[in-house]
Amino acid sequence: MDISEVVKDLQLISTTGALSGEVSSVCYHSRSCEENSLFVAVSGLNADGHDFIDDAIRRGARWVVHEKSFVSPGHITSLHVSDSRRALGITGRNFYSRPSSALRLIGVTGTNGKTTVTYLLESIIATAGFYPGVLGTINYRFRGKTLPAPNTTPESLEFQKILRQMVDDGVSHCISEVSSHALDLGRVDDCDFDIAVFTNLSQDHLDYHLSMERYYEAKRRFFHELLPKSNKHNPYGTIINGDDPWGKKLIAACGGAGLTFGIDGSSDIRVEQFNLSLEGIEARVRIPGQTLRITSPLIGRFNLYNILAAAGAAFAVGISPSAIERGVASMKGVPGRMEKVSQPDEPHVFVDYAHTDDALRKAIENLLGFGNSRIITVFGCGGDRDQGKRPLMGFVAATLSDVVIVTSDNPRSEEPLSIIGQIEKGILHKDVTQITETELSSARKGKAYCIIPDRREAIETAVMAANPDDIVLIAGKGHEDYQIIGKERLFFDDRIAARESLAKRSEARL
């Protein structure tokens, strides 16, 4: 593609050199550059692309987009802009010929539930006879291909590149998780979305956003700024949780357009009747003009909300009610999202990604009320992340669980015991006492917690102490198969650790 087409729509401060010639690739990592590349120098959180301009040129870059001062060699064309990150999205969109216009693009944002909603939509769309692709936390996948997911939402250039691959492979619908970081950093600014879904908002990522209002503003941009400028104009373009307080605020900001969903009240997508059990969900759901009969192996009230969100988005893009019903029923679960890892003759052991106080509350609440079982919750908090949620998660776990085991998550550069101490501040109230590992099997309801810093040991202790009817919730890491300690990334999977512990428990009882 000619350079003049690639840089079309850039707001140039100045240009040095000729704007002619064929561009072989667009890149922002110098090591990705080749002969006749366009290099966009982006200032990142950990590195500054302007420091790698010389390397990009040595590797063959012929054009350089930059926002800082740069003296261009004679054979290089310099394009000075005010915002290189914004330029990256525009040049990527142009180079890959605006691929979002050639398929249905559904964006799902919110603190919790994004991944499950994308899996549900993937199943519904495939059931309807179309070809879905998914970009999300667990991986990027389409037409039998699976790519690793370094970010929940790809960087703007990668986003456009993958969309182009999807279009070329015949993908009809792309469902993407859209993170608050992605919205704040403009990764999806140059995509034409059909639908924007809002699941909920609760405290998370405040180490980055600093306040809930700023966190909300990042989400609001998607609905109030980005969706309206899309070249697609779906009358049901916004699908918003009408039961969520921040969702109500968002509905007002959007002028009430689109569809709302909820269990409480009179949302457009609403539940008329439902039953929740450890075997799954049964519900009668009203959508405009139709009633759906929902059966799902997913567990809990929060997953009912996820089903409503997916049903609303599917309806908005024209999927038939029967395909919605069948697609929901056939989606067996999401890796690390309330994933049951135990067998029928074992204690009920679940692994969940819940890593905020709201997500942990919802996870535990959805396990309450099933018989006289104890709930044993094993969790920790990640290091170098929002510290404010640590005591909040401790309070939730101690309030709702019968037994809490506080352990390590991904401590990163922090001392694990320091993180645990912050969690413990939320646990320490008059109704909870600290016990030893050996006292776990007889701990009374709602009264006990213990500290086991080693995560594998914590999981094994919980499983070994569980009675046959007890429920063990291992929260925080979900699908992740690693633990970050210091600068080391070590293999660790909660699900494997739980299954090994269950096997050891079984052997001990022979």
C-alpha positions in Angstrom: 0.0 0.0 0.0 1.3 3.5 -0.9 2.5 5.6 2.0 0.0 8.3 1.2 -2.8 5.9 1.9 -1.3 4.6 5.1 -0.8 8.1 6.7 -4.1 9.4 5.4 -6.1 11.2 8.2 -2.9 11.8 10.3 -2.8 15.3 11.8 0.8 16.1 10.8 2.7 18.9 12.5 5.5 18.7 9.9 6.9 16.3 7.3 10.5 15.9 6.1 11.1 13.9 3.0 9.0 12.4 0.3 5.6 10.8 0.9 5.8 8.2 -1.9 6.6 4.5 -2.1 5.0 1.2 -1.0 4.9 0.4 2.6 5.8 -3.3 3.4 4.6 -3.2 7.1 3.7 -0.9 10.0 5.4 -1.5 13.3 6.1 0.0 16.7 8.7 -2.5 17.9 12.0 -1.8 16.1 12.8 -5.5 15.9 9.7 -6.0 13.8 10.9 -3.6 11.1 12.0 -4.7 7.7 12.8 -3.1 4.4 10.3 -0.2 3.6 8.6 -0.4 7.0 6.7 2.5 8.6 7.9 2.8 12.2 5.7 4.5 14.7 7.6 5.7 17.8 5.2 5.2 20.7 6.0 6.3 24.3 5.0 3.4 26.4 4.7 2.8 30.2 8.0 0.9 30.3 9.9 2.0 27.2 9.9 4.8 24.7 9.8 4.0 21.0 11.8 7.1 20.2 14.8 5.5 21.8 14.6 2.8 19.1 14.3 4.9 16.0 17.9 4.3 15.0 17.5 0.6 15.4 14.3 0.7 13.3 16.1 2.5 10.5 19.0 0.1 10.6 16.5 -2.7 10.1 15.0 -1.0 7.0 12.3 1.5 8.2 11.9 4.1 5.5 9.2 6.3 7.2 9.2 7.3 10.9 6.2 8.7 12.8 7.2 10.5 16.0 5.9 13.0 18.5 9.3 14.0 20.0 12.2 15.8 18.3 13.9 13.7 15.6 16.6 14.7 13.1 15.9 12.5 10.1 18.7 11.1 7.9 18.4 12.2 4.4 16.9 8.9 3.0 14.2 8.7 5.7 10.9 10.5 5.7 9.9 12.0 9.1 6.3 12.5 10.0 5.9 14.7 13.2 2.6 14.2 15.0 1.2 15.4 18.4 0.2 11.8 19.5 2.1 8.8 18.2 -0.2 6.3 19.9 -3.2 7.9 18.1 -1.2 7.7 14.9 -0.5 4.0 15.5 -4.2 3.2 15.4 -4.9 5.3 12.3 -2.0 3.9 10.3 -2.9 0.3 11.4 -6.5 0.8 10.3 -5.5 2.2 7.0 -2.7 -0.4 6.3 -5.1 -3.3 6.9 -7.9 -1.6 4.9 -10.4 -1.0 7.8 -11.2 -4.6 8.5 -13.7 -3.9 11.2 -16.1 -2.6 8.5 -16.1 -6.1 6.9 -17.5 -8.1 9.8 -19.8 -7.7 12.8 -17.8 -6.4 15.8 -19.1 -6.8 19.3 -17.2 -5.2 22.2 -17.8 -6.4 25.8 -16.5 -4.2 28.7 -17.0 -4.2 32.4 -15.1 -5.3 35.5 -16.5 -8.8 35.7 -18.1 -11.2 33.3 -16.4 -10.1 30.0 -14.8 -13.4 29.3 -17.9 -15.5 30.0 -20.0 -13.2 27.8 -17.6 -13.6 24.9 -17.7 -17.4 25.2 -21.5 -17.4 25.3 -21.7 -15.2 22.2 -19.1 -17.4 20.4 -21.3 -20.4 21.1 -24.6 -18.7 20.1 -23.1 -17.3 16.9 -21.6 -20.6 15.9 -24.9 -22.4 16.7 -26.6 -19.9 14.3 -24.4 -21.1 11.5 -21.9 -18.2 11.4 -18.2 -18.0 12.0 -17.2 -16.2 15.2 -13.8 -15.0 16.3 -12.9 -14.0 19.9 -10.3 -11.6 21.3 -10.0 -11.9 25.1 -8.2 -12.6 28.3 -7.7 -16.3 27.8 -6.6 -16.2 24.1 -7.4 -14.9 20.6 -9.1 -17.6 18.4 -10.9 -17.9 15.1 -11.5 -20.6 12.5 -9.4 -23.2 14.3 -6.5 -20.9 15.1 -5.5 -20.0 18.6 -3.1 -17.1 19.4 -1.7 -16.2 22.8 -3.2 -13.1 24.5 -0.5 -10.8 25.9 -3.3 -8.3 26.7 -7.0 -8.7 27.2 -7.4 -6.3 24.3 -4.6 -6.2 21.7 -2.6 -3.1 21.0 -4.3 -1.0 18.2 -2.0 -2.3 15.5 -2.3 -5.9 16.5 -6.1 -5.4 16.8 -6.3 -4.3 13.2 -4.0 -7.0 12.0 -5.9 -9.8 13.6 -9.2 -8.4 12.4 -7.8 -8.5 8.8 -6.8 -12.1 9.3 -10.3 -12.9 10.6 -11.9 -11.2 7.6 -9.6 -13.0 5.1 -10.4 -16.3 6.9 -14.2 -15.8 6.5 -15.0 -14.8 10.1 -18.4 -13.2 10.2 -18.6 -11.9 13.8 -15.7 -10.8 16.1 -16.4 -10.6 19.8 -13.8 -8.7 21.8 -13.2 -8.0 25.4 -12.5 -4.3 25.7 -10.6 -3.4 28.8 -10.5 0.0 30.5 -6.7 0.2 29.8 -7.5 -0.4 26.1 -10.1 2.3 26.1 -7.9 4.8 27.9 -4.9 4.1 25.6 -7.0 4.3 22.4 -6.5 0.7 21.2 -10.0 0.5 19.8 -10.5 4.1 18.7 -10.3 3.2 15.0 -12.6 0.2 15.0 -16.2 0.3 13.8 -18.3 -1.5 16.4 -21.8 -2.9 15.9 -22.5 -3.5 19.5 -21.1 -2.4 22.9 -21.9 -4.4 26.0 -21.5 -3.2 29.6 -21.5 -6.0 32.3 -20.9 -4.1 35.5 -18.4 -1.9 37.3 -16.7 -2.4 40.7 -13.3 -1.5 42.2 -10.4 -2.7 40.1 -7.4 -1.2 38.3 -7.3 1.9 40.6 -3.5 1.7 40.6 -3.9 2.8 37.0 -7.1 4.9 36.9 -6.7 6.3 40.5 -10.5 6.7 41.1 -13.7 5.0 40.3 -14.9 8.1 38.4 -11.9 7.9 36.1 -12.4 4.1 35.7 -16.0 4.7 34.8 -15.0 7.5 32.3 -12.8 5.0 30.4 -15.8 2.7 30.0 -18.2 5.6 29.2 -16.0 6.6 26.2 -16.8 3.3 24.5 -20.5 4.0 24.6 -20.7 7.8 24.4 -17.8 8.6 22.0 -16.5 5.6 20.1 -19.8 3.7 19.2 -21.5 6.9 17.8 -18.7 7.5 15.4 -18.8 4.0 14.0 -19.9 3.7 10.4 -22.5 1.2 11.7 -25.7 2.4 13.2 -27.5 -0.4 15.0 -30.6 0.8 16.9 -29.8 -1.7 19.6 -26.1 -0.7 19.7 -25.7 -0.5 23.4 -26.4 -3.5 25.8 -26.2 -2.2 29.4 -26.7 -3.8 32.8 -29.7 -1.9 34.1 -29.3 -3.4 37.6 -25.8 -2.1 38.1 -25.5 1.4 39.7 -22.8 2.5 37.2 -24.9 0.9 34.4 -27.8 3.2 35.4 -25.4 6.2 35.1 -24.2 4.9 31.7 -27.8 4.5 30.4 -28.4 8.2 31.4 -25.2 9.3 29.6 -26.3 7.4 26.5 -29.8 9.0 26.5 -31.4 5.7 27.2 -30.7 4.3 23.8 -30.1 0.6 23.0 -31.2 -2.3 25.3 -30.9 -2.8 29.0 -30.7 -6.2 30.8 -31.3 -7.3 34.4 -32.9 -9.6 36.9 -34.5 -6.8 39.0 -36.8 -4.2 37.6 -38.2 -3.8 34.1 -35.2 -4.1 31.7 -35.6 -4.8 28.0 -33.9 -8.2 28.5 -35.2 -9.5 31.8 -35.8 -12.7 33.8 -39.4 -13.7 34.3 -38.6 -16.9 36.3 -35.4 -18.7 37.2 -33.9 -21.6 39.3 -30.2 -21.8 40.3 -28.5 -25.0 41.5 -25.0 -26.6 41.5 -26.2 -28.3 38.3 -26.8 -25.1 36.4 -29.4 -22.4 35.5 -32.9 -22.7 34.3 -34.7 -19.5 33.4 -37.4 -17.9 31.3 -36.0 -14.8 29.8 -38.0 -12.0 28.0 -36.4 -10.3 25.0 -38.3 -7.8 22.8 -41.2 -9.8 21.2 -40.0 -13.2 22.4 -39.6 -15.4 25.4 -36.5 -17.6 25.7 -36.3 -20.9 27.6 -32.8 -20.9 29.0 -30.9 -24.0 30.3 -27.2 -23.7 31.1 -24.6 -25.7 33.0 -23.2 -22.4 34.3 -23.6 -21.8 38.0 -24.9 -18.8 39.8 -26.8 -15.5 39.7 -23.8 -13.6 38.1 -23.8 -16.1 35.3 -27.5 -15.5 34.7 -26.5 -11.8 34.2 -23.8 -12.9 31.7 -26.4 -15.0 29.8 -28.7 -11.9 29.7 -25.9 -9.8 28.3 -25.0 -12.4 25.6 -28.7 -12.9 24.7 -29.2 -9.1 24.3 -26.1 -8.7 22.1 -27.1 -11.8 20.0 -30.6 -10.4 19.6 -29.2 -7.1 18.6 -27.2 -8.6 15.7 -30.2 -10.6 14.4 -29.5 -14.1 15.9 -32.8 -16.1 16.2 -34.2 -16.9 19.6 -33.8 -20.7 19.0 -30.1 -20.2 18.2 -29.7 -18.2 21.4 -31.3 -20.9 23.4 -29.2 -23.7 21.9 -26.0 -21.7 22.0 -26.4 -21.0 25.7 -27.2 -24.6 26.5 -24.2 -25.9 24.6 -21.6 -23.6 26.2 -20.3 -25.9 28.9 -18.1 -23.4 30.7 -15.1 -21.1 30.6 -11.6 -22.1 31.7 -11.1 -20.8 35.2 -14.5 -19.2 35.5 -16.3 -21.1 38.3 -14.8 -24.2 36.7 -15.6 -27.3 38.7 -12.6 -29.6 38.9 -13.9 -32.2 41.3 -15.9 -35.4 40.6 -19.4 -36.3 41.9 -18.0 -38.4 44.8 -15.6 -35.6 46.0 -16.1 -32.3 47.8 -17.3 -29.6 45.4 -14.1 -27.8 44.3 -14.3 -24.7 42.0 -11.6 -22.5 40.5 -12.5 -18.9 39.6 -10.8 -15.9 38.3 -12.4 -13.6 40.9 -9.7 -11.0 41.8 -11.8 -8.1 43.0 -14.0 -7.8 46.0 -17.2 -7.6 43.9 -16.2 -10.6 41.8 -15.3 -12.6 45.0 -18.6 -11.6 46.6 -20.6 -12.7 43.6 -18.6 -16.0 43.4 -19.2 -16.9 47.0 -22.8 -15.7 47.0 -23.6 -18.0 44.1 -22.3 -21.0 46.1 -24.4 -20.2 49.2 -27.6 -21.9 50.0 -26.8 -25.3 48.6 -27.5 -27.6 51.5 -25.6 -27.4 54.8 -22.2 -27.4 53.2 -19.3 -25.3 54.5 -17.7 -22.9 52.0 -13.9 -22.8 52.3 -12.4 -19.9 50.3 -8.8 -19.9 49.3 -7.5 -16.6 47.8 -4.7 -14.0 47.7 -4.1 -10.7 45.9 -1.6 -9.9 43.2 1.4 -7.7 44.0 2.2 -4.4 42.2 -1.6 -3.9 41.7 -4.4 -2.0 43.3 -3.7 -2.3 47.1 -7.0 -0.7 48.1 -9.0 -3.9 47.2 -7.0 -6.2 49.4 -8.8 -5.5 52.7 -12.1 -5.3 50.8 -11.5 -8.8 49.5 -10.6 -10.0 53.0 -13.8 -8.6 54.4 -15.9 -10.2 51.7 -14.3 -13.6 52.1 -14.6 -13.5 55.9 -18.2 -12.3 55.9 -19.5 -14.8 53.4 -17.3 -17.9 53.8 -17.3 -20.4 56.6 -13.5 -20.8 56.4 -11.0 -18.5 54.7 -7.4 -19.5 53.8 -5.4 -16.5 52.8 -2.5 -17.3 50.6 -0.2 -15.9 47.9 -1.3 -15.0 44.3 1.2 -13.3 42.0 3.3 -11.3 44.5 5.6 -10.0 41.8 8.0 -7.5 43.5 6.1 -7.3 46.8 6.7 -9.4 49.9 3.9 -12.0 50.0 3.4 -11.7 53.8 3.0 -7.9 53.4 0.2 -8.5 50.9 -1.4 -11.0 53.2 -1.2 -8.6 56.1 -3.2 -6.0 54.1 -5.8 -8.7 53.3 -6.0 -9.7 56.9 -7.0 -6.1 57.9 -10.3 -6.7 56.2 -10.8 -10.1 58.0 -10.1 -9.0 61.5 -13.4 -8.3 63.0 -15.0 -9.7 66.2 -16.8 -12.7 64.5 -13.7 -14.2 62.9 -10.8 -15.9 64.7 -7.5 -17.2 63.4 -7.0 -21.0 63.5 -4.2 -23.4 62.6 -4.2 -25.7 59.7 -5.0 -28.7 61.9 -8.1 -27.0 63.2 -9.7 -26.5 59.7 -11.7 -29.7 59.6 -13.7 -28.7 62.7 -13.9 -25.0 62.1 -17.3 -23.5 62.8 -19.4 -21.6 60.3 -18.3 -18.0 59.6 -15.7 -18.0 62.4 -12.4 -19.0 61.1 -9.4 -18.1 58.9 -5.9 -19.2 58.6 -2.8 -18.0 56.7 -0.9 -20.4 54.4 1.5 -18.3 52.2 2.4 -21.2 49.9 -0.4 -21.5 47.4 0.0 -25.2 46.6 0.0 -26.0 50.3 -3.1 -23.8 50.8 -5.1 -25.6 48.1 -4.0 -29.0 49.4 -4.9 -28.1 53.0 -8.4 -26.8 51.9 -9.1 -30.0 49.9 -7.8 -32.3 52.6 -9.9 -30.6 55.3 -13.1 -30.5 53.3 -16.0 -32.8 54.2 -17.7 -34.7 51.3 -20.5 -32.0 51.0 -18.2 -29.0 51.5 -17.5 -26.4 48.8 -14.0 -25.2 48.2 -13.6 -22.0 46.1 -10.1 -21.3 44.9 -10.2 -17.7 43.7 -8.0 -15.2 42.0 -6.0 -16.9 39.2 -8.6 -18.8 37.3 -7.2 -19.9 33.9 -3.7 -18.6 34.6 -1.1 -21.3 34.5 1.7 -19.3 36.1 2.7 -17.6 39.3 4.9 -14.4 39.2 7.3 -14.3 42.1 9.9 -11.5 41.9 10.8 -11.4 38.2 10.3 -15.1 37.8 7.3 -16.5 36.0 6.8 -20.1 37.3 4.4 -22.7 36.1 1.4 -23.0 38.4 -2.2 -23.9 37.7 -4.8 -23.9 40.4 -6.8 -26.5 38.6 -3.9 -28.9 38.4 -3.0 -28.3 42.0 -6.6 -28.9 43.0 -6.9 -32.2 41.1 -3.6 -33.4 42.5 -4.9 -32.6 46.0 -8.2 -34.4 45.4 -6.3 -37.5 44.2 -4.1 -37.3 47.4 -7.3 -37.0 49.5 -8.8 -40.0 47.8 -5.7 -42.1 48.4 -5.6 -41.1 52.0 -9.1 -42.4 52.5 -8.4 -45.8 51.0 
